[in-house]
Amino acid sequence: MTQATQTQTTTGLAPTFTHLVSKEGGVKYPLKALHVCEETFSPLEVAYDYDAIRAQVSRETIEAGPNSIWRYKAFLPVNSENPIDVGTGMTPLVKSTRLARRLGLKNLYIKNDAVNMPTLSFKDRVVSVALTRARELGFTTVSCASTGNLANSTAAIAAHAGLDCCVFIPSDLEAGKVLGTLIYNPTVMAVKGNYDQVNRLCCEVGNTYGWGFVNINLRPYYSEGSKTLGFEVAEQLGWKLPDHVVAPLASGSLYTKIYKGFQEFVKTGLVEDKAVRFSGAQAEGCSPIASAFKEGRDFVTPVKPNTIAKSIAIGNPADGYYALDIARKTNGNIESVTDAEIVEGIKLLAETEGIFTETAGGTTVAVLKKLVEAGKIDTDETTVVYITGNGLKTQEAVQEYIGQPLTIEPKLDSFERALERSRTLDRLDWQQVLV
Ligand SMILES: *Cc1c(COP(=O)(O)O)cnc(C)c1O
């Protein structure tokens, strides 16, 4: 707990977040479990008193804060003195050498949320915020419509907080995502349909059951958690903004909130203003935002997803319009890559940096490579690529492309024969080696 938050609670200073506001038209709403404006039908967003934040925080108070997303509590929509802190956030920002060299970049950084806590994806950030707020609003059952990682995070963090939990997933998810949810013993509904159908069902359930759906009725609070991916990068770069970021797009929320995070750090005087270019990554089998970008449209046409990158397979992205706007006004790009390129992206990151990411990260690395090759990222730009999930959860995606171990007898000559053979073979042929 930081000094600033203690002061805030003991002196009863007004919280830093003040109301909800519609993204179009600025209609104000109270700080309840609401997510759509009844007048404009646009999404609701949390509004803050930036003077109050500026008075509470400095680089020093943040640095003295917890080693988690809660060091930025003044920028997050929670009142609790003890937010749910399972060590989420403050993941490594790795200065790349070998991937950078391979791509011909001079200043490449990898924000590694493949090792985020507790469930190894960036979703732990948004869920830590959403469930803290859910508890404040009096919800006892929490839920979500998930492409996989969100189910893992919601189930784990709900277990930690002692909240009842029921999650909804598409029935064709990777085994690791399903097991990684069931282990926390929530109720899991595997819906025979794609994510967009799961989401529609959840909207109906939410209206009827009064549960706290982290990414539906709690979405304004939930999505704020993604700002911490902007805050951390700025702090880890020595209180500076990068020149260019490359991030994956599912609903587009994460991407837009990194942008909001940077803006808020500028607004409160924590970093100097700078033009940051925002580039986004989608899988070709689900690329409604990339298509709109390339065709110069500012509306997103929904698609039916068909890609191995299931965690970012949202055919009807809620924040697509806002993501397009950011890409265009920051002189960025939104690009898509094939499933084969995604697998190559996963392998490239693993072989050059020792980071095993899931399909979403493979998508982002492959798009980074594509943008560099097309001259759309300058070699000198300080570029941050966001790796948002862990490869152990999507093993199916790479299983066929990594070869096999060499099985040998526990004898030196068996080892030596195998070593000899391995030098003459591509590793993919190893499975054919019988020693
Ligand atoms: C959910 C998810 C994203 C992107 O989410 P948005 O809906 O765009 O905020 C990116 N990567 C992974 C691994 C995810 O699970």
The ligand as an ORCA input file, in Angstrom:
! r2SCAN-3c Opt
* xyz 0 1
  C      -7.868    -11.131    -24.859
  C      -6.523    -11.179    -25.431
  C      -5.988    -10.144    -26.241
  C      -6.704     -8.905    -26.724
  O      -7.807     -8.494    -26.107
  P      -8.705     -7.231    -26.456
  O     -10.099     -7.781    -26.516
  O      -8.288     -6.660    -27.783
  O      -8.520     -6.292    -25.335
  C      -4.678    -10.263    -26.650
  N      -3.918    -11.318    -26.333
  C      -4.386    -12.316    -25.571
  C      -3.466    -13.458    -25.266
  C      -5.687    -12.289    -25.083
  O      -6.127    -13.293    -24.321
*
